[in-house]
Amino acid sequence: MKRANDNKVEWHNIDPGKPQQNGYIVSFNDNFRDECLTEEAFDSISEAS
């Protein structure tokens, strides 16, 4: 939030339970999960980061 304010970027919260209001990010997260996270078998959360 500070970075957005420092750069005069407007931001808005989406309504709870309305992912279609932010379709680009929802799509990116789904693709990232499918292409990166589900391809690997991690033994711990520290391995994944």
N, C-alpha and C positions, 0 to 999 in steps of 0.2 A: 504494500500500500504506500509506503514512503517513497519508493522508487517511482511509482505512478504519479504521485503528487509532485515530486521534484521535477518530473518531466511534463507536467501539466496534461496527463492522460486521464480522460474521464473513464470511470468504471462504474458498473452497476451490478448489483447482486441479482441473480435470477431467482424466480419464485421456487420455493421448495417443491420437489417432485415434478419439476418441469424441465427435464434435460433437453427437450427440443428447442428451448430458448438459447442454448449454447451448443448447437449441433456440431460445430467444427471441433470443439474441444472433446466432446463425447466421442466423436468419430476417431480423433487422434488417439485418445486413451484406449479405445477398443482395439485399434490397429496395433498400437504399441504393445499392448498386452498379448495379442495373438502372435505377433511377429517376433517379439523379443522374450517376454517373460515365460510364455508357455512352451517355448522351444528348449529351455534349459531346465535341468533338475537341480535345484539349489538345496543344499543341506541345512542352510540357516539364512536368516534375513541379512546377516552381515555379508554373506557371499553374493547376494543379489544386488547390493549397493556398491 
